[in-house]
């Protein structure tokens, strides 16, 4: 079943307003890590629509030099939101050196290099939240990423509320466009910004193909890819079950089989 962008927007806005009504007061703000990609852009626009731009704070967190950080600045300017840039390079280098020294190692493995920046970014978001004094942190991940296990536990998989957790990438695009975001930001190819590859190139299948398999339409996907996607989904059951955040569930989505 497909969603209508405007109907989806209304439901998502209602979720955000209800969440903040129950988990804050009239001035509680939303803190959002801004990467310049479709997810963070859509969440920021959604919170602006639901709460007003004065209650939305964007945090840009490059690890040294971020080639596409201009997209993050453009998004903040487009929405007119308060924003801060916190470069995590010093923290990342510091913890890397400390861990290597403590363990007598000369280098850190790929898993460390990939996941540590994500966890430092979440710590940064909560640091900004503590400084603000009255705010909630958004988890920006979508359903496609969660089913593929393409997120970091206690990193980008953490937060206080999850507006996109039950939306496939295609639906995030629909919501972003309905919120009036620039199309190039909404349709930007997702990437972790570290390896130079898109998420889909790393996974070996597209998010559209993953959605088809997840919705029981595997016959629309080449058999070898469908099998790979099924194995991927089944192989990260332990990971996706650890997520238990207040999340927006659109009325058309039956979530029972993915809990």
ChimeraX attribute file (.defattr): number of C-alpha atoms within 10 A of each C-alpha:
attribute: neighborCount
match mode: 1-to-1
recipient: residues
	/A:1	6
	/A:2	8
	/A:3	17
	/A:4	12
	/A:5	17
	/A:6	14
	/A:7	14
	/A:8	20
	/A:9	22
	/A:10	17
	/A:11	14
	/A:12	24
	/A:13	21
	/A:14	14
	/A:15	21
	/A:16	24
	/A:17	15
	/A:18	12
	/A:19	17
	/A:20	20
	/A:21	13
	/A:22	9
	/A:23	13
	/A:24	13
	/A:25	11
	/A:26	9
	/A:27	13
	/A:28	18
	/A:29	24
	/A:30	26
	/A:31	28
	/A:32	26
	/A:33	28
	/A:34	28
	/A:35	25
	/A:36	23
	/A:37	22
	/A:38	26
	/A:39	27
	/A:40	25
	/A:41	27
	/A:42	28
	/A:43	28
	/A:44	28
	/A:45	26
	/A:46	25
	/A:47	24
	/A:48	22
	/A:49	20
	/A:50	21
	/A:51	20
	/A:52	13
	/A:53	19
	/A:54	13
	/A:55	18
	/A:56	27
	/A:57	26
	/A:58	25
	/A:59	21
	/A:60	24
	/A:61	26
	/A:62	20
	/A:63	20
	/A:64	12
	/A:65	10
	/A:66	14
	/A:67	9
	/A:68	13
	/A:69	17
	/A:70	12
	/A:71	17
	/A:72	24
	/A:73	18
	/A:74	14
	/A:75	25
	/A:76	24
	/A:77	12
	/A:78	12
	/A:79	16
	/A:80	14
	/A:81	19
	/A:82	15
	/A:83	19
	/A:84	16
	/A:85	14
	/A:86	15
	/A:87	17
	/A:88	19
	/A:89	15
	/A:90	11
	/A:91	15
	/A:92	19
	/A:93	13
	/A:94	11
	/A:95	13
	/A:96	16
	/A:97	16
	/A:98	12
	/A:99	14
	/A:100	13
	/A:101	12
	/A:102	8
	/A:103	9
	/A:104	9
	/A:105	10
	/A:106	9
	/A:107	13
	/A:108	12
	/A:109	7
	/A:110	9
	/A:111	8
	/A:112	11
	/A:113	14
	/A:114	14
	/A:115	16
	/A:116	19
	/A:117	23
	/A:118	23
	/A:119	19
	/A:120	21
	/A:121	24
	/A:122	24
	/A:123	15
	/A:124	19
	/A:125	24
	/A:126	18
	/A:127	12
	/A:128	19
	/A:129	19
	/A:130	12
	/A:131	10
	/A:132	14
	/A:133	11
	/A:134	14
	/A:135	24
	/A:136	23
	/A:137	21
	/A:138	26
	/A:139	27
	/A:140	24
	/A:141	25
	/A:142	22
	/A:143	21
	/A:144	24
	/A:145	19
	/A:146	23
	/A:147	24
	/A:148	22
	/A:149	20
	/A:150	20
	/A:151	20
	/A:152	17
	/A:153	16
	/A:154	17
	/A:155	18
	/A:156	21
	/A:157	28
	/A:158	23
	/A:159	23
	/A:160	18
	/A:161	23
	/A:162	25
	/A:163	28
	/A:164	27
	/A:165	23
	/A:166	22
	/A:167	23
	/A:168	21
	/A:169	23
	/A:170	16
	/A:171	19
	/A:172	26
	/A:173	22
	/A:174	21
	/A:175	29
	/A:176	27
	/A:177	19
	/A:178	18
	/A:179	19
	/A:180	12
	/A:181	19
	/A:182	15
	/A:183	12
	/A:184	11
	/A:185	22
	/A:186	23
	/A:187	18
	/A:188	14
	/A:189	13
	/A:190	17
	/A:191	16
	/A:192	15
	/A:193	15
	/A:194	12
	/A:195	10
	/A:196	10
	/A:197	14
	/A:198	15
	/A:199	19
	/A:200	14
	/A:201	12
	/A:202	12
	/A:203	15
	/A:204	11
	/A:205	16
	/A:206	16
	/A:207	20
	/A:208	15
	/A:209	19
	/A:210	26
	/A:211	19
	/A:212	17
	/A:213	20
	/A:214	18
	/A:215	10
	/A:216	9
	/A:217	13
	/A:218	19
	/A:219	10
	/A:220	11
	/A:221	17
	/A:222	10
	/A:223	11
	/A:224	8
	/A:225	17
	/A:226	21
	/A:227	13
	/A:228	15
	/A:229	27
	/A:230	16
	/A:231	12
	/A:232	16
	/A:233	19
	/A:234	13
	/A:235	13
	/A:236	15
	/A:237	16
	/A:238	10
	/A:239	17
	/A:240	21
	/A:241	11
	/A:242	12
	/A:243	17
	/A:244	14
	/A:245	16
	/A:246	15
	/A:247	18
	/A:248	20
	/A:249	18
	/A:250	20
	/A:251	10
	/A:252	10
	/A:253	12
	/A:254	10
	/A:255	10
	/A:256	6
	/A:257	6
	/A:258	14
	/A:259	10
